[in-house]
Amino acid sequence: MKSIKDWVLPVLFVGLSILTVLKGLELRLYGTDVDGQGIGVYFLFFEINDRVPENDIPSYAYGFFISSLLALFIAVGLVFNRYLKLKNK
């Protein structure tokens, strides 16, 4: 049972990484071609910003890509840490 608990957190971080990449791709597809002054950026159930100007949309996309990489690195680190614990037993 303990081994299942050790894999839940890395799987959650990989899922978070996938979701942030998808949000970043969605924002990149918008580019600067939006109606009106800007868009609202929402992630999962949270409002990131209610009014993002057109010229700032690509920077929000890059922010989501960077956070995706961070979540992926954390997941890899957790898996690697678990591997080292198993190897030392």
Secondary structure, 3 states (H helix, E strand, C coil): CHHHHHHHHHHHHHHHHHHHHHHHHHHHHHCCCCCCCEEEEEECCEEEEEEEEHHHHHHHHHHHHHHHHHHHHHHHHHHHHHHHHHHHC
